[in-house]
Amino acid sequence: MLVRFVLILAALLTATAAGAAPPPPELARALDGFRTGGPKGWAFVQSTASEERSLVERFDPLQPDHLKWTLESKNGRAATPDETIQYRREQTRRTGGETAPDVLGQIVRDSCTLLERSADRSQWRFDLAPGGGDDMSAEHMHLTVTLHEPSNTIERVVLAAREPFSPVLGVKVAEARTTIEYSLPDNERPSLLQRITVRVRGRAFFFKSLDSDMVVTYSDYRYAGKITHS
């Protein structure tokens, strides 16, 4: 029975490995033209909500870097003058208008695996390469992409831990999941970032909880103009 079990397990592992391959041409084209934060040149309102705080910020891509972001409200009320001053000071350390992590920059393209396909959508899973020499998380994560096939648009990206792991000494992550959602393009607008949902469960040094939930939503999009500088 043990030998039979080992043979079945080996067959399953072989089948899984065989399913991994480079992405098909249509998915490769979507990945090549994809920016996690959405296309450049669009102004929007970013609303962040977590257990600790809430923020509403407005972004204007045509302003200098330290003026691109404006604080509109904090914790459900208008920002005070002191909060606005402190916020403006922090903008010197905030570059550009990137709103979502570049999670696709670490995918291993040859690990592409089809998970499921419906009439107009398909889901594909990738392994991740380390983002640096001290990246202890990538090997425990996978990334799933949902492709809207009629428009060849990436509609959803999910970065999730496939097992509990310890990114640094003393920290144990039991669950980690980031979901990034996009609108479908139409005659007036391209695909635009709509929502980022983050869920983390874990502990540090056995007593400090790392549990957190955060939702970031994007609204009031308007095209501001072509960006002529990076």
Secondary structure, DSSP 4 states (H G I P E B T S, - for coil): -HHHHHHHHHHHHHHHHHH-BPPPHHHHHHHHT--TT--TTEEEEEEEEESS-EEEEEE-TTS-GGGSEEEEEETTEEPPHHHHHHHHHHGGG--TT--S--GGGGEEEEEEEEEEE-SSEEEEEEEE--SSTT--SGGGEEEEEEEETTTTEEEEEEEEESS-B-SSTTEEEEEEEEEEEEPPP-SS----EEEEEEEEEEEETTTEE--EEEEEEEEEEEE-------
